[in-house]
């Protein structure tokens, strides 16, 4: 089973969801070159949330993320104080209401809403 998380009311699925209607590919664009190792995954998710909402979606599927080195040469050449940057991508999607409720029920007690 794919790992699922929720961030700012958007469902992130690290895998495939057959009921999802795909809206388009989305990708995190690194806005900061310095101290990237001090950033969290929230920087990646914030940007993907905005892109998903702009497309009318409520989920990101095939969510992939991590940190990678920019390479020692580029790091020295540009004077970076670190050589680690975040990456992230996925597919903006719309999950049907029933599937969305099913996923949310695992995170929240919907009977109190």
Secondary structure by P-SEA (a helix, b strand, c coil): ccbbbbcccbbbbccccccccccbbbbbccccccccccccaaaaaaaaaaaaaaacccccccbbbbbbbccaaaaaaacccccbbbbbccccccccaaaaaaaaaaccccccc
